[in-house]
Structure formats: C-alpha cells, structure tokens
C-alpha cells in the first residue's frame, strides 16, 4: 500500500533528526558544475544534498549551500540537510578519524556541520568496519556530525553492526540502489524491524528503464514521463530517493514530480517485482564477502 508523501515531507529519523524526503544527488557531478547545480537545486526547493568523498565535490557542494544561505537569509541552515560519505580508504578507526576530519575541513567553514555521514561501502573486514563505526559514533558526540548511517550494506553487514557490543548509536539510513527491478525486500523488512530508512540511489535507473514496457504503459495512460513514473514509485515505497541530473532545467521537474504524478493500484501492481534482482549501476556491495576486497569487481 502506498504511503502519502509530498515533495517537502520531512521524515523523522530514529535519533529525532528530520530528513527531507527529496534528495538531490551529486554522483559523477564534476566539481566545476557542482556549485551551480547545488545552488539551483536549493533554489528549486530541494533541501537535501547528497555528496561523498568519492565524488570529489564535497567542497563545491558546501560552497553552493553556503552561497544559497547567504543569498536567501530567510532559509535557516537547519532546513538544509547535507550528506557525505567516507570511502573505502577511510575504513578502520584511525583512517576513519582522519577521513572524517578531512571531510569536515572541506565543508565546515561553509555549512558549519554535516547532517549525515555514511560509510560508503562495507568493502573492508569486520574489524575495520566496526572501527569505522566507532569513529563515527565519536564524532556525533562533538556535534560536528548530527547523524550517521551506512550505504551499500546488506543484511549480513547490518547484522554484524547490530550485534556488536560497542554499538551506541544506530544507523539512521542505509543508502542502496533501489528501483522496481531491485526492490530489496529483505532490506525493506530489515529497515522496518530496526527503524531506519532506506535511501534510494539510482531511482531513475540511470535512464536505462525509461522505455521499459510497464513504465511506458503507465506513462502513456496518465500522460507522464518515464522518469516521473520511476521517481513517484520510489516515494510511494517510503524510500528517500536521491535524484540526480546534470541539467539545470531538469532539477525543478524532478523536485515537483509529486505535485503532478499520482500512481494508482494498477500502476503499482505493474511495477511490483518483489523477486527481481537486476543491478543497473556499477556494482552491488550489499553482497560483498570478507576476503574479496582486492577482487577486480570491487575496485572503482
């Protein structure tokens, strides 16, 4: 059953912090375009910006937020939700402390603090993964990071974290690839059980499913576009979709999708593929097994 959600809905995380349901992603966004795209996304109404060390645009995204807040003083910093991620080279307690400080050094003077800091992947061993989480917990105590979570964690990686006797602060999200062809029912159930949200990256399937017969049929029936159908589906599942575009003119239509698009039960049934496992991005680290770290499939 679809949930009721609007473009500016705020979800309450398990630590009491609020997260805007509509996210603007900066994956593969060149640094020299990031400032403008971030600024324009905020102008269009987005209040959640998603970056990462891997994307090499933390500084520029924070600068874009800082400029927007300066130009629009009626918007308080507390309304903007900034996410970044530690990559694999920051796994392990000491490496994580260093990586956290590097991210803070890039963004702190522009936005003051990080709203959400994620472990980008579980590609390490158990000791280093848990050491990374220990460092994340410690930075939350300083107030420089408000919430912490994971990305690309499968249920076995989450089991490891939740069974750890050093766990003091629970993850507020798991950000994974999610769309009708990769619905991850196991993670959906896990998220409900442990009270965290699933953030959906690649909700638009990187354009690969815009012409899918089911998507096209729904789009034709209502007069929608393929991207509108896919983005609406993600919201209707209770996910927090991270939509990205490198085109300024596409930002507002993506953000306002829920103003125009309504999917009915027949539409949702068409897109209900509970057993589908079709990875449309580069990889799926949720299935990473310890000992595979140096295998080519996990290199990026």
Helices and strands as residue ranges (DSSP letters): E 10-12, E 18-20, E 23-25, H 31-44, E 48-50, H 58-71, G 77-79, E 81-86, G 88-90, H 93-111, E 114-119, H 126-142, E 145-151, H 155-162, E 173-177, H 185-194, E 197-201, G 205-207, H 213-222, H 226-236, E 240-243, H 248-255, H 257-260, H 265-270, G 285-287, G 296-298
